[in-house]
Amino acid sequence: MILCSPNVNPGYTLVGNTAYPQIAEDYERMWRVLKTLPGEIFLGAHGGYFGLEEKYPLLKEGGANPFVDPNGYKKYIAEKEQEFRTELEKQKNAGK
């Protein structure tokens, strides 16, 4: 799996976005889908997503392929989903 950017970048408007009213719902759908995928070989648009700098040298040592990392995938998705939920709540509360 090569994961793109499941991030909420600074400046994204999740609440009251007139140009993209369903943005939060689309994020919710994305989390549901990503959590169903096995992510056995976890790669991404940026090496930091999946620990490229830490894993690549391990290939030279032999042994198990460090890129086979379904737990790392699940952990990354959980962290990004939590960041989304935190930002969504922040924006909801700012609108009150």
C-alpha positions in Angstrom: 0.0 0.0 0.0 1.3 3.5 -0.9 -0.6 5.9 1.3 -1.0 9.5 0.1 -1.6 12.3 2.6 -4.4 11.6 5.1 -3.7 14.9 6.8 -5.6 17.9 7.8 -3.2 20.5 6.7 -3.1 24.0 8.3 -5.8 26.2 6.8 -8.2 23.3 5.9 -11.7 24.3 6.8 -13.7 21.3 8.0 -16.7 23.1 9.4 -18.7 25.5 7.3 -16.6 25.0 4.2 -18.8 26.6 1.5 -16.5 25.4 -1.3 -16.5 21.8 -0.1 -19.4 21.4 2.3 -19.0 17.6 2.7 -15.2 17.7 3.5 -15.6 16.3 7.0 -17.9 13.5 5.8 -15.4 12.6 3.1 -12.7 12.4 5.8 -15.0 10.1 7.8 -15.4 7.8 4.8 -11.7 7.8 4.2 -11.0 6.6 7.8 -13.6 3.9 7.5 -12.0 2.6 4.3 -8.4 2.9 5.4 -9.2 0.9 8.6 -10.5 -2.0 6.5 -7.3 -2.3 4.4 -4.6 -4.7 5.6 -1.7 -2.3 4.9 0.7 -5.2 5.1 3.5 -3.5 3.2 3.2 0.1 4.3 4.7 2.8 2.2 3.7 6.4 1.7 4.1 9.6 -0.2 6.7 10.7 2.3 9.2 8.5 4.0 8.3 9.9 7.4 4.9 8.3 7.2 6.3 4.8 7.3 9.7 5.1 8.9 11.8 4.9 5.8 15.0 6.1 7.4 14.7 3.6 10.2 13.6 0.6 8.1 15.8 0.9 5.0 19.1 0.0 6.8 17.4 -3.0 8.3 17.1 -4.5 4.8 20.9 -4.8 4.6 20.9 -6.8 7.8 18.7 -9.6 6.4 15.9 -11.1 8.3 12.3 -10.1 8.0 11.4 -7.3 5.6 10.9 -4.3 7.9 8.4 -2.8 5.3 6.0 -5.6 6.1 4.4 -3.6 8.9 0.6 -3.9 9.3 0.8 -2.7 12.9 2.8 0.4 11.9 0.1 1.1 9.3 -2.7 0.7 11.8 -0.9 3.0 14.3 -0.3 5.7 11.6 -3.9 5.6 10.6 -5.1 5.9 14.2 -2.8 8.8 14.9 -3.9 10.7 11.7 -7.6 10.0 12.5 -7.1 11.4 16.0 -5.5 14.5 14.6 -8.5 14.9 12.3 -10.9 14.5 15.1 -9.0 17.0 17.3 -9.1 19.6 14.6 -12.7 18.9 13.7 -13.7 19.4 17.4 -11.6 22.6 17.6 -13.3 24.0 14.5 -16.8 23.0 15.8 -16.1 24.7 19.1 -14.7 27.8 17.5 -18.1 28.2 15.6 -20.1 28.3 18.8 
